[in-house]
Amino acid sequence: MIWIMLLFLLLVGIILYRMVWEAFLNRVSIQELLFSEFPDSFKQISIFFISDIHRRSISNKITNEMIGKADLVIIGGDLTEKGVPMNRVRENLQKLKKLGPVYFVWGNNDYETDYHELDALFWEMGIKVLDNTAVTFESEMGEKICLLGVDDLNQKRDRLDIALYDADNESFKIVASHYPQITEKILPEHKVQLVLSGHTHGGQIHLFGYSPYERGKVKRLINTTVLISNGYGTTALPLRLGAPAECHLITLKQG
């Protein structure tokens, strides 16, 4: 009986160790996405995408590995949460700024903080907040890529229609939204080629292969393509199982 108990405790210990290990991984998922509509004059564009940082400090290992590889950085919401020191948020943003110009969309946990102070920090550090708006990148040939961002969907702050109005209709469109459910509001005539999202943590913990949310992945839908990230941090206990922490280097090109 004692041996059975010891084996059980050993198994629990191994599983807990694995869960903590997955929660604190510093893994960059390298993804190349091909689109026939991608403007040829851009050749390609590389995006460092990170979502759901929450309480974590971004590892120097990641920033050192990614320096010089990304054209821009997108934070997909939940940069922080209630109780996280603002100095830690500042340090994380300083690390991301080393990689390229930084764009941010709000997540639900960001609004748990003093979001006015957070907004002031973005202004001070030159970080562009995409709250139902768009920015346009234009090549020498006049072709355009538009990056659109929508505000927090959970609080019904999202106005995709306003962001689309701010974007060139004939551009290659990328939508950043904390919530993957924004895809339900995208119509084929919106011509949105890619959505970058997080929020679900890829289910965070999968027991016997089951979780309320699916693991992070790239999905081709009828109306668009969506990348759902497992995210970099965790909610509540820093434990993961079957959905390891990740951030992304995404290269877009024609194909």
N, C-alpha and C positions, 0 to 999 in steps of 0.2 A: 504493500500500500504506500509506504514511504517513497519507494522508487517511482511509482506512478505520479505521486505528488511532485517529486523533484523534476521529473521529465516535463510535467505540465508547467511548472514554474520556469524551467529552462526555455520551453517553447514560447511562453508569454514574454520572457525577456528578449528572445531573439526577434519576435514580432515588434515589440516596442522599440528596440534598437533600429530595426528597419524603418519604422514609421518616423522616428526622429531624423534618421539619415535622409529619407526622401524629402522631409520638410525643409532641410537646410542645404539641399543640393544647390550648386552654382552651375547650372547647366544651360548652355545656349543652344537652342534648337535651330539648326540651319535649314532654311527652306527656300527653294527656288520655285516661284510661281510664274507660269507662262500664260499670257493673254494675247489673243489675236488682235485685240483693240489697243494694246499698249503702243504709245507713240514711238515710232522707230527712231526719231531724231534724239530721243533721250538715251538711246542704247539700253540702259538699265537704271534702276534706282534701288538702293539698299536702305532698309528701314530697321532700326533697332526698336523692337516693341517690348515693353514690359508693363505688366498689369498686376494689381493686387499686391503691392509691396507690404502694406499694412505696417507691422512693427519691425520688419527686418531692416538691417543695414545692408546696402548693396555691397557685395564683395569687390575688393580691389582686383581680384582675379578676373572678374567679368570685364571691368572697365579696361584693364590692361590688355586683355585679349581682343577687345572690340575697337580700340582706338584706331582710327584710319579706315575702318571697314564700313561705316554707316554714313549715309548722306543726311539722315535726320533721325530724331528720336521721338517716339510717341509713347506717352504714359497713358495707359488705358483705364484710368480711374483707380480708386482706393490706394492712392499714394500713401495715405496715412489713415489713422482712425483715432477715436477718443483715447486720450492718455499718452499718445506718442509725443515726446519732446520736439518742439519746433526745430531745435538744433539738429536733431537726427534727420528731419525732413530736409533741412538746408544742405546737410552733408550729402544726402542721397542725390539731391538735385545738382550739386556741384560736380559729383562724379558723372552724372548723365550728360552734363554740359560739355564735358571733355570729348564726348563722342560726336557731337554735332548739335545743330539747333533743336531745341526741345519744344514739343507741343503736348498739351495736356487736355484730357476730358475728365469731367467730374464723375465720381462714383458715389454710391450711397454712403459709404463710410467717411468719405472726405467731408460730408456735411455734418458729421457728428462732432467735428472739431470747430474751432473758431475759424470758420471758412473765410471771414473777412480778413483775418490775419494771414491766412494761407494765400488768398488772392493778392494781398499786398506783397507777399514774398515773391510770387510769380512776377509781379510788375518790377520789383527791385532787381530780380535776376534775369530779366529779359526772356521769360518763358511765355510762349503764346498759349492762351487759354482758348480752346475751341468750344465755346458754349453756344451751339446753334449757329455756327458761322463756318466760313471756309477760307482757305488760303490757296492761292494759285501759283504754280510754278510753270514758267513758259520757256521753251527752248528757243534757240536762235532761228529755227524754222517756223516759229509761231505756234507749235503744238503745245497743248496744255495738260498738266496734271493738277487736279484739284483735291486737296485734303479737307474733308468735311468732318466736323465734330459735333456731337449732340450732347446736351446736358442730361442730367440724371433721369432716366426713364421711370424709376421706381417712384419718384415724387412728381411725376408727370410734368417735368421741366423740359422734356425733349421736344424740339420743334424741328424735325427733319425737313419740313417744308421750307422753313426760313433758311436753313443751311443750303438746301438745294437752290434756292433763289439766289444765294450768294455765289454760286458756282456756275461756271460756263457749261451750258448744256451739252456741248460737243466734246468736253474734256474727258480724260480718263479719271474716273472718280473713285476715291478711297474714303470710306466712312469709318471714323473711329467712334466707338460707343462702348461704354462699360458693359452694357447688356447685349448679349447675342440676339435677344428677342427683337432688337431693332429691325432685323431682317423681315419681320412680319409686316412692317410698314413700308418696305421698299417695293416699288412696282417695277416691272420690266422697263417701262418708259422712262424711269429715272436714270437708267443707264449707269447704275452703280456697279463697278466691276469687283470691288473687294470691300469687305467689312472686317475690321480688327476689333476683337472684343475679349472680355474676361469674365469676371464676376463669379462664375460657378466653381472656380478652383478645380475644374475637372472632376467634381464630385468629392475631392479631397481624400475621402476614405472609402475604399471599395471593400466590402466584406463579402467573401465568396463571389467576387466579381460584380457585386451589385452596389449601386449608389443612386441617389435621386437624380444626379446629373451625369452625363456622359463624359468620358475623358476628353481632354483637349485634342483638337484635330482641325484639319482643313476640310470643309464640306462644300461641294459644288451644289448649289441650289438652282432652281429654275430662274430665279430673279437676280441672283448674285452668287459670289463665293464668299464664305465666311471662315475666318480663322478664330477659333475659340481657344484661349490659352488656359493652361492649368494655373497660371499665375505664379508669382514669386514668393509670396508670403502665405500666411494661413489665418483663418478665423478661430478665435478661442485657443484651444490647445495647439501647440506647434507640432502637429502630427499629420502625416499623410500615409496613404497606402494605395498603391496602384495608380496614383496621379502625382508623380514627382514634380517638385518645383521646377519652373522653367521660365526663361525669357527667350526672345527670338531675334534672329537676324534673317530678315526676309528680303530676298532679291526678286524684283519684278522685271520682267523683260518680255519681248514679243516672242510668240511661238504658238 
